[in-house]
Amino acid sequence: MIDTEGLTKKFGELTAVDRLTIHVDEGEIFGLLGPNGAGKTTTVRMLCSLISKTGGSARVAGYDVGNQADSLKIRGLIGFVPDNVGLYEALTAYDNLDFYGKLHSTPEARRKENIERFLKMLGLWEKKDDDVSTFSKGMKQKLALARALIHDPKVLFLDEPTANLDPEAAKTVRDFILELKGEGRTIFLNTHNLDEAQRICDRIGILNTSLRALGTPEELERTVKGRATVVQLEQVTEPILDALHGLSLGEVSVERNKVTISLADPEKQNATVMDAIFRAGGRVRSVNVVGSTLEEAYLKLVREKEEK
């Protein structure tokens, strides 16, 4: 649904995005994760045909970014929630959505249906006749989401959709995003919120001007060494230790009746470890995976860029 090949944007001597190559599948939630100034917003604005690219290529739903005719088609099939929502505050919530629906030439019946549907989904239906100037930041963010969806876009671009929201409003927005994924929409999400990315993204790209890593949250976690499985046993015996050493999966250490096995991929290798322990007569009290997290992977990858 979204493809870039060497996508680059320069502002004078400053390179904001450097040779970005990614592929986003239809129906996927893809997160672009990075610090402030990493090029996330610039990337989205290029993909939405709001600013020109300097080099490389990009396609959204089969249309070429940078081609004038295709750019108009791209704008018609996407929804975009910027970091600054830019609503008409003198209008009511309903009139804001109705206005944008008309801009997209959405038929009246469908427009009314979508306005009611999305305002109800976001908990704003009772506020539909209130001026937006009376809304909190969280309510405005929800309304901006509804606005981006009023014409039933295939692709949704979200730039920091939960920034500065309270936990309840942020959860409402995250749940709403997951509902949209369930409808088959493709969602491209910019964030520097690690917890948010881990909760809702199918895959994540870590960007710091250039792409530092790409994969599922679990795959990115495995880029940092130090993961281990900790098994609390009723008793550690020689047969158990012999069985674990015989697997040659990683370093094995013992502290009283607790065994720690360093593993490259605990989620896949734990079954083998447990089977070896049971066959050796071990009785397991608890099993925990400890070590690297998405946060550790993110910090490692971002710092690698800064140190170069």
Solvent accessible surface area in square Angstrom, and as a share of the most:
residue,aa,sasa,rsa
1,M,42,0.19
2,I,0,0.00
3,D,56,0.29
4,T,6,0.03
5,E,113,0.50
6,G,21,0.20
7,L,0,0.00
8,T,14,0.08
9,K,21,0.09
10,K,99,0.42
11,F,103,0.43
12,G,69,0.67
13,E,178,0.80
14,L,118,0.59
15,T,38,0.22
16,A,15,0.12
17,V,0,0.00
18,D,32,0.16
19,R,174,0.63
20,L,0,0.00
21,T,61,0.36
22,I,7,0.03
23,H,82,0.37
24,V,0,0.00
25,D,71,0.37
26,E,125,0.56
27,G,18,0.18
28,E,13,0.06
29,I,0,0.00
30,F,0,0.00
31,G,0,0.00
32,L,0,0.00
33,L,0,0.00
34,G,0,0.00
35,P,36,0.23
36,N,127,0.65
37,G,81,0.77
38,A,0,0.00
39,G,8,0.08
40,K,13,0.05
41,T,53,0.31
42,T,21,0.12
43,T,0,0.00
44,V,0,0.00
45,R,90,0.33
46,M,0,0.00
47,L,0,0.00
48,C,2,0.01
49,S,8,0.05
50,L,80,0.40
51,I,45,0.23
52,S,80,0.52
53,K,60,0.25
54,T,76,0.44
55,G,24,0.23
56,G,41,0.39
57,S,56,0.36
58,A,4,0.03
59,R,107,0.39
60,V,0,0.00
61,A,29,0.23
62,G,43,0.41
63,Y,71,0.27
64,D,54,0.28
65,V,7,0.04
66,G,59,0.57
67,N,71,0.36
68,Q,155,0.69
69,A,62,0.48
70,D,25,0.13
71,S,12,0.08
72,L,115,0.57
73,K,106,0.45
74,I,0,0.00
75,R,107,0.39
76,G,42,0.40
77,L,29,0.14
78,I,10,0.05
79,G,3,0.02
80,F,40,0.17
81,V,0,0.00
82,P,28,0.17
83,D,87,0.45
84,N,117,0.60
85,V,24,0.14
86,G,50,0.48
87,L,20,0.10
88,Y,105,0.40
89,E,75,0.34
90,A,92,0.71
91,L,65,0.32
92,T,27,0.16
93,A,0,0.00
94,Y,53,0.20
95,D,64,0.33
96,N,0,0.00
97,L,0,0.00
98,D,26,0.13
99,F,79,0.33
100,Y,39,0.15
101,G,0,0.00
102,K,113,0.48
103,L,112,0.56
104,H,74,0.33
105,S,96,0.62
106,T,5,0.03
107,P,80,0.51
108,E,96,0.43
109,A,82,0.63
110,R,97,0.36
111,R,24,0.09
112,K,101,0.43
113,E,112,0.50
114,N,7,0.03
115,I,0,0.00
116,E,66,0.30
117,R,85,0.31
118,F,0,0.00
119,L,0,0.00
120,K,107,0.45
121,M,55,0.25
122,L,1,0.01
123,G,62,0.60
124,L,4,0.02
125,W,56,0.20
126,E,156,0.70
127,K,86,0.37
128,K,54,0.23
129,D,98,0.51
130,D,53,0.27
131,D,62,0.32
132,V,0,0.00
133,S,65,0.42
134,T,100,0.58
135,F,12,0.05
136,S,61,0.39
137,K,102,0.43
138,G,11,0.11
139,M,42,0.19
140,K,40,0.17
141,Q,7,0.03
142,K,29,0.12
143,L,0,0.00
144,A,0,0.00
145,L,0,0.00
146,A,0,0.00
147,R,24,0.09
148,A,6,0.05
149,L,0,0.00
150,I,0,0.00
151,H,17,0.08
152,D,52,0.27
153,P,3,0.02
154,K,126,0.53
155,V,0,0.00
156,L,0,0.00
157,F,0,0.00
158,L,0,0.00
159,D,2,0.01
160,E,28,0.12
161,P,0,0.00
162,T,12,0.07
163,A,39,0.30
164,N,129,0.66
165,L,24,0.12
166,D,81,0.42
167,P,113,0.71
168,E,140,0.63
169,A,9,0.07
170,A,10,0.08
171,K,111,0.47
172,T,39,0.23
173,V,0,0.00
174,R,30,0.11
175,D,59,0.31
176,F,3,0.01
177,I,0,0.00
178,L,76,0.38
179,E,92,0.41
180,L,0,0.00
181,K,66,0.28
182,G,70,0.68
183,E,75,0.34
184,G,42,0.40
185,R,24,0.09
186,T,0,0.00
187,I,0,0.00
188,F,0,0.00
189,L,0,0.00
190,N,0,0.00
191,T,1,0.01
192,H,84,0.37
193,N,62,0.32
194,L,36,0.18
195,D,75,0.39
196,E,1,0.00
197,A,0,0.00
198,Q,81,0.36
199,R,148,0.54
200,I,8,0.04
201,C,9,0.06
202,D,50,0.26
203,R,52,0.19
204,I,0,0.00
205,G,0,0.00
206,I,0,0.00
207,L,0,0.00
208,N,18,0.09
209,T,30,0.18
210,S,19,0.12
211,L,46,0.23
212,R,58,0.21
213,A,18,0.14
214,L,73,0.36
215,G,4,0.04
216,T,39,0.23
217,P,7,0.05
218,E,87,0.39
219,E,80,0.36
220,L,3,0.01
221,E,19,0.08
222,R,76,0.28
223,T,60,0.35
224,V,24,0.14
225,K,193,0.82
226,G,59,0.56
227,R,18,0.07
228,A,8,0.06
229,T,0,0.00
230,V,25,0.14
231,V,0,0.00
232,Q,58,0.26
233,L,1,0.00
234,E,74,0.33
235,Q,117,0.52
236,V,27,0.16
237,T,47,0.27
238,E,121,0.54
239,P,76,0.48
240,I,2,0.01
241,L,30,0.15
242,D,93,0.48
243,A,31,0.24
244,L,5,0.02
245,H,106,0.47
246,G,62,0.60
247,L,54,0.27
248,S,100,0.64
249,L,54,0.27
250,G,36,0.34
251,E,130,0.58
252,V,21,0.12
253,S,55,0.36
254,V,70,0.40
255,E,110,0.49
256,R,224,0.82
257,N,55,0.28
258,K,69,0.29
259,V,0,0.00
260,T,38,0.22
261,I,3,0.02
262,S,48,0.31
263,L,8,0.04
264,A,78,0.60
265,D,19,0.10
266,P,0,0.00
267,E,96,0.43
268,K,152,0.64
269,Q,40,0.18
270,N,24,0.13
271,A,75,0.58
272,T,63,0.37
273,V,0,0.00
274,M,29,0.13
275,D,65,0.34
276,A,11,0.09
277,I,0,0.00
278,F,118,0.49
279,R,197,0.72
280,A,29,0.23
281,G,60,0.58
282,G,8,0.08
283,R,160,0.58
284,V,43,0.25
285,R,166,0.60
286,S,49,0.31
287,V,61,0.35
288,N,84,0.43
289,V,61,0.35
290,V,71,0.41
291,G,38,0.36
292,S,8,0.05
293,T,63,0.37
294,L,2,0.01
295,E,93,0.42
296,E,74,0.33
297,A,0,0.00
298,Y,19,0.07
299,L,62,0.31
300,K,79,0.33
301,L,14,0.07
302,V,10,0.06
303,R,129,0.47
304,E,60,0.27
305,K,62,0.26
306,E,116,0.52
307,E,142,0.64
308,K,181,0.77
